Amino acid sequence: MKDELRTRIDEILHYVWDPIGVSPSPAARDEYRSYAGKIEELLRGGADLNKIQNHLLTLESSSMGIESCSTAKAAAKALIDWRDYLLGLD
């Protein structure tokens, strides 16, 4: 189950969140992978939509130096939905 959740996190970060627009490039497939561990920790700790969204927005501004991304909320929602589904919380 842990590997499944980590896979979904990685996919959501790459294909849904993608604040710097690299998802079309196969060479950039691992661009956001370093963020997955902390996000998994937040999800397993019961973080809600706002907490996950705020974490993504903080990553955008502090780690990437970019303005707020319009996909952060959709990505946070998908992350919560997958967590709930995989952990039987839905």
C-alpha positions in Angstrom: 0.0 0.0 0.0 2.9 2.4 0.8 4.4 2.0 -2.7 0.9 2.5 -4.3 0.4 5.8 -2.4 3.9 7.0 -3.2 3.3 6.2 -6.9 0.0 8.1 -7.0 1.7 11.1 -5.2 4.4 11.1 -7.8 2.0 10.9 -10.7 -0.3 13.7 -9.3 2.7 16.0 -8.7 3.9 15.4 -12.2 0.7 15.4 -14.2 -1.7 17.5 -12.2 0.3 19.9 -10.1 3.2 20.5 -12.5 3.8 24.2 -11.6 6.7 24.6 -14.0 5.1 22.9 -16.9 7.5 20.0 -17.5 4.9 17.1 -17.7 5.2 16.8 -21.5 8.9 16.0 -21.3 9.8 12.3 -20.5 13.3 13.6 -19.4 11.7 15.6 -16.6 9.7 12.7 -15.1 11.5 12.9 -11.8 11.3 16.7 -11.4 9.0 16.7 -8.4 9.9 13.3 -6.9 11.9 14.9 -4.0 8.7 16.4 -2.7 6.8 13.1 -2.5 8.1 12.0 0.9 6.9 15.1 2.9 3.6 15.0 1.1 3.2 11.3 1.9 4.0 12.2 5.6 1.3 14.9 5.6 -1.3 12.6 3.9 -0.7 9.8 6.3 -0.8 12.2 9.2 -4.4 13.2 8.2 -3.7 16.5 6.6 -6.7 18.2 5.1 -7.2 19.9 1.7 -6.0 23.3 2.9 -2.9 21.9 4.6 -1.9 20.0 1.4 -2.7 23.0 -0.9 -0.7 25.4 1.4 2.2 23.0 1.3 2.2 22.9 -2.5 1.9 26.7 -2.6 4.9 27.0 -0.2 7.0 24.7 -2.4 6.2 26.8 -5.4 7.2 30.1 -3.8 10.1 29.1 -1.5 11.6 26.2 -3.5 10.9 27.2 -7.0 10.6 31.0 -6.7 7.4 31.2 -8.7 4.0 32.8 -8.3 1.1 30.8 -7.0 0.1 28.0 -9.3 -3.6 27.5 -10.3 -3.3 23.7 -10.1 -2.3 23.5 -6.4 -5.9 23.0 -5.2 -6.8 20.4 -7.9 -3.6 18.5 -7.0 -4.3 18.7 -3.3 -7.8 17.4 -3.9 -6.5 14.5 -6.0 -3.9 13.6 -3.4 -6.6 13.6 -0.6 -8.9 11.5 -2.8 -6.2 8.9 -3.5 -5.1 8.8 0.1 -8.7 8.2 1.2 -9.3 5.5 -1.4 -6.1 3.6 -0.8 -6.4 3.7 3.0 -10.1 2.9 2.9 -11.1 6.2 4.4 -13.6 7.2 1.7 
